[in-house]
Amino acid sequence: MNEGDLDKIDIEQHAGFKNRKYTYDWRKCMEKQYIVTERAHFMCPNMHFGILLELDAHYEEKRVEASLDALAQAHPFLRCTVQYEEGTEKLYYVAKEQSMIYFEEKNSIHHMWEDYKRIAAEKWDLFEEGLLKVYVYPLKEGMKVLFVAHHLLADGRSLLELSQEFANHYVSGMSPKYIEEKLIKSIQDLPSKSELSGISKLLIKRTNKQWKKEQHQVTYKQYQEFTKEYVKNHTVSYKSYQLYGDKLEEMKTSCKENGISMNDLLMAHMYLKTGTNKIIIAVDIREKIKCYQTGALGNYATAIGIVCKTKTTDVIEKAKEVHKCVKAHMQDNRKLMLVLACYLEIEPTLLDSAAISALGGFKSKAGEFVGGSMFGFRKPSSYSITNLGKINNVNIKEAMFIPPASPAAKMTVGVLTVNEKMQLCSSAYEGM
């Protein structure tokens, strides 16, 4: 489909935003995209995350609807639910004729965190609902917009790009370009030397075999019932704070003088504050994989565990050691792509059972091994940081990245710097 074709699409104005339908048959323009590495997020609690934007522009409902329409036209996944392929356990994204973005105007920004926490407690049926929820908070001057994505829709970088497209369209009238999503579907999509070692392959092969012998699997209904109780009994708290002006400039200068990155410095502070010797970091791999289409939604990131055992209490010395450890992992595709390579080898229905088995909601030795021993779901214990980097955008006043609260992580910190103002937000399980 060409970019110019978007001008030929008519939108029928029906009552209610969710009923807007497109006359073009979108199902014919999107190659069937199966849920492969993303499947790790399918049956796992708290697999949603957000971007909170503040815009200087005045709130107008129809204008918001028009901008969300533009996003839905440009990104097929925003018109999708998920579906099992007939006669198989394969999952794929199925395109609808209408936008599947949920949109709601809220009364007060003071209730934003209550609204966000409520999303976890409410049923989010991916077979019936879309993968993006948008909440708008009108202010006396300007507005705040909360984008909440299910992890099947996007990673943090994808959601950040999407939220910028919204801001650019709403404030400046810039229409996003049509992008056809193409996801990671096999080891061939990853860079060379990403394959698992022989021992790892053998271990997963044996676990897959054990799973098949068990002859049972988790249904989506079982997962929904489990996650409702899990969220009720495992409260997540969120904290946010800002760094800007002299303090941020001081940190940037220190990084430059010592040959470290801002993320190295933030990780060093986390190591020293928590006492942990391992932090999980998210790594953007868009430039390394073959299937990525610039601007596409989807998950194009991996996660690696950085172990730093140096005993120093000096934050700069710690950051220098962190820098060395991260660099070593980044140069080794086998380490960098390990989690994705595992996802590609594990039986999809076994991957579905990983979190619920390790967390005690389903009996499966194979599922408990994958979820508990491989992915750390048995008890939140790890610390994690996802830094979406730095952007400048004249249409955005400020923005914050709200990280997911994975059952495997005791605390996750999300970092985003917009227009020289850094916002940090943490999600943490209470009492852990």
N, C-alpha and C positions, 0 to 999 in steps of 0.2 A: 504494500500500500504506500502511495506517495504522500508527501506532506500536503500537497495541494488538494488531495481528496477530502481533507477535513472540511473544506469550504462547501462541499456538496452535501454534507450531512444535515438533515433537518431534524429538529427536536420538537416533538409534539408537546404542547403545554397542557398537561393534565393537572388535576387538582392534587396538590401534595408533591413535594420534591421527590420522594422515593418512587413515584410513579412515572417520572419522566422516561420516555422511551425513544430509542433511536431507530430510524427507519432502515438504516444499514444493518445487514446481518453480520454482526461482529464475529460470530462463531466461525465464519468462513475465512476470516483474515488472520486468525491466530492459530498457529500450529499447536497441537495438543501438548501441553507442558505437564509432565508427570512430577509428582512430589517425591523427590529422592533424598537428597541431603536435608532438605527442609522437614522431612518427616520426623526428625528428632524433636521438632517443636509441636508436632500435631497433638499428641496426648501427653502433655506436660503442663502442670499448673503454672499460672502466672507468666505465660508466654506472650505478654503484651508489653508495650513500652510507648513512650510518647515524646513529642516535641511540643513545647509551649512557646508560641510566638507572641510578641507584642508589636502591633502596627500602629502607626500614627493616624492612619485613615479612619474616617468615621464609619460606624457599622451600618450596613444596609443589607437586609435579609436577601433580597433578590440578587444583589451584587455578589454575595457569598455563594448563593446557589449557582450563579453563572460561572464563578471561578471553579467550583467543585465539578460542574458539568464539563468544563474545559479539561480538568484533570482526568475525568472518567473517559473522555474521548481520546486522550493522549495515551492512557495506560490501560491496556486490556484487563490487567489484574484487578482494577477498581470496579470492574463489572462482573467479577467472578465469585462463585462459591466453590466448594470442593465436592468431589463426587468419586465414588468407587467405579472403576471401569467394570462393565457388566461381566459377570462370571469370574472376576479376579479380585484380588486384594489390592490391586494397584490404585493409587489415588492420583487424581489430576485436577487441574483448575478448569472449571467449566464456565464459559462466558455466557452472560445473560444479555438480553437486548437493552436493559436499562442499567443505569448507574446503581451500584450496590453500596455506595457510601452512605453511612448513617450520619445525619446532621441534626443538631439540636442547639437552640439558643438557650443559654443559661442566665439566671438572674444576677448572680453575684460571684465575682472572682474569689471572694473570701471562702467560698465553698468548693473551690477547685479540687483540693486534695480529697475531700469527701466524695466528689463526683468520680475522681480517678480511682479511688479505692473501691467504689461501688461496682465498677466495671469487672473487677476480679470476682466479686460475689455474685454477679448476675450471670445467667446462662448465656454463653456466646456460642451458638450452634453454627459451626462453619459450613454445614450442609444447607443451611437456610439463610444465613446472614452473610453480608460482605465482610471484608477483611480490614476495613478502615472505619473508624468512628471519629467524627469531628464535632467539637463543642466550641461555641463562640460565646465570649464574655464581653458584652459592650461596656465600655468605660466612659466616664465623663468626657475624656479626651482620648480618642483612639479605641482600640479593642485588643483583646487577647484571644488567641485561637489555639485550642488544644487538639493536636492530632494524636490519636491513639491507634496504633497498628498492631494486629496480630503478627507474630513472628513469621507466619507462613507468607505474609505479604512482602516483607522487606527486612533488611538489616538497618542499623542506625543510620548509615550513610545514605541509603536509599530514601529513608523517611525524611532526612534532612533536605535532600534534593527536592523531594516532593513538596515539602512545606515552603521551600523557596519559590517553587513554581507557582504555588498558590499566592504567595505574597506578591510576586511579580505581576501576576495576572490581576489580582484585586486592586493593587495600588497603581500600577503603570499600564495595565491592559496588554501585557506581553503574553501571548498564547504559547503554551508548551507544545513541543513537537511530538508527533506520534512516535512511540517507541514500542517495538514488539519484544516482549520479554523472552529470553532464552536462558534456561537454568542449567546448573551443573547436573549432568545425568550419568556420567561415567568417569572412570579414572583418566580417560583420554582428554577430558576437559581441563584437567589439572596440569601443571607444568611437569616436565620430565623429572624422574627420580622421586615421584610422590607416592609410589607404591608402598604398601606395608611390607615390613620385613617378613621373612618366611615364618618365624615363630609367631608373630602377631596374626598372620593369615591362618596358620594352623589352629591357633587358639579360638579365633572367631568361627572357623569352619566347624570345630568341635562343638562350640556353643550353639551354632545354628542347627546342628544335627540333634543336639539335646532338646532344643526348642521344638523341633518337628516331632520328636518322640513324645513330648508332653501332650500334643494334639489338642491344644486349646489356645484361645487368644482373647485379648481384651476387646470388648465391643465399645463402640463410642458411647452408648448409654451408660455402661459401667464406668467409663472414664468420667463422664459428666457427673454422675452421682458421687464418685470419689472426690473429684476436684472441688465440688461444693462443700464437702465436709473438711477437706484439707485447708481451703481458704478460710473457712470459719474458725478453725483451730490453730492456724499459723498466721498471725497478724504481721503485716509488713508495715514498717514505718518509713517515712520519707523525710529527708532533710536537704535543704538547699542553701547555698551561699555563693557570694560573688567575689571575684578578684578583679580589680581594675586600677587604673591610675598608677601611682608611684609603686605600690606593692607588686603589681603585675610587671611593671617595667624593671623593677629590681630582680625579679625572678628571671625574666628574659635575658637580662644582662649577665646574670650568674651562669645561665645555661650556655651563652655564647662564649664566655671567658673560659669555661671548663670543658667545652666540647661535648656537651650532653644535650638531650632534648627536654622539652617541657614535660613530656610524659615520663622520662627517666626521673626527673625531679619529683613529680607527683607520686610516682611509685615508691621512691625512696622514703618520702614522708609516710606513706601507707605502711611500708615494712616496719619502720621505727615505731609508729603509733600503735599498730596492732600486735607487734611481736611475731608476726608470721614470717616464714622464710620462703613462701611460695605465693605468687600472685598470678591469676589468670588474666591475660590481656586479649582483647579482640584485635585482629589484624585485617585491614582492608587488602584484598588480593585481586582487585579488579584488573590491575595491570598485568597480572600473572596468568590469568585463566583465559581460555580461548573462546568461551561462549558468551562473554559479557558484551551487551550492547550498551553503548554510552547513554546514561540516563535511565536505564531500565530499573524497574522494581524487581525485588528478589533478594536472595541472600548470597552475597559475594564476599564473605568474610570467614575467617577461621579463628580458632582460639588456641592459644599456647600457654603453658604453665612456665613461668619464669622463677626458677629457684635461685635465691641469692642468700648464701649462708655467711657472708662476711660479718664479723662481729662489731664493726665500727659503729659508733653512735653519731658520727659526723654525717649530716645529710648529703653533703656534696660528695664525700668519698663513697657513700652508699650509692648515690646516683651514678657515679663513674663505673662501679661494679655492675650495676643494673644495665648500663649502656652496653657493656661488653657481653653480658648474658643475652640480651635481646638481639644484638648484632649476630651472635653465633647461631641463634635459632632462625633468624631471618635468612641466613645464607644456606640453610639446610632444608631443602624442600620436604624431606622425609619427616622432619620435626614440625615444620610449618603446616603441612597438610595432613598431619596425623589424624586429627579428629574427623576431617572430611573423608579421608580414606577409610576410616572405620565405619562411618555411616554408609558408605557405598558397599561395604562387604557384609554388613549385618542384615539379616532377613528383615524386611520392612515391618512385619507384624511383631517381630521380636523387639524392634526399635520402639514400637508403640507401647510395649509392656515395660520398658526400662524404668521409667519414673514410678509408675504405680506399683510395680513389684518391689522395688527397693524401699518405697515409702510405706509398705505394708498393706496396700489395698488390693493385691492380687497375688495368688500363690503360684510362683514359677521360679525354679532354681536358675533357669537360663536367664530369665528377665531380671532376677535379683542380682545375678553376676554382672550383667551388662550395666544395669542401672546403679548398682552399689559399688562394685569393684572398678569398673571402667569409667563411669561418669560421675561418681561421687554423690548420688542422690540419697544415699542412706540417711545422711544427716548433714544439714547445711554446715560447712566447715571452712570452705575456701573463701578467699577474698578476690575480688575481680575489679578491673577498671576498663572502661571503654571510652576512648578519647576520639571524638568525631573531628577534632582538629579546629582549624581557624577559617572563618569566612568573613567577608565584608559584603554587605548588601544594603543599599540605600533605602530599600523598601521595608526593612525590618529594623525595629528599634532595638530589640534584644531578644534572646531566645535561650531556652534551657532544654537539655536532653534528659529525659526521665528514663533510667535504665530498667530492664526487666528484672524481676526478683526470682531468679532461677532457684528451684528447691535445692540445688547443689551449692549455692553461694550463701555464705553467712552475711556478706555485704557486697554490694556492687556499687561502684561510683561511675557516674556518667559525666563526661566533661565536654563542653562546647564553648568555643570562643567566637563571639560575633561582634564585629565593629569595636575591637580592642577591649571587650568586656568578657571575662571568663566566668561561666556559670558552672558550678559543680552541684550535682544532685546525687544523693545516695539512697539506695533501697536496702533495707536490712530487716531480717526476721527478728522480731522481739523475743527476748528471753533466750536467745541462742548464743 
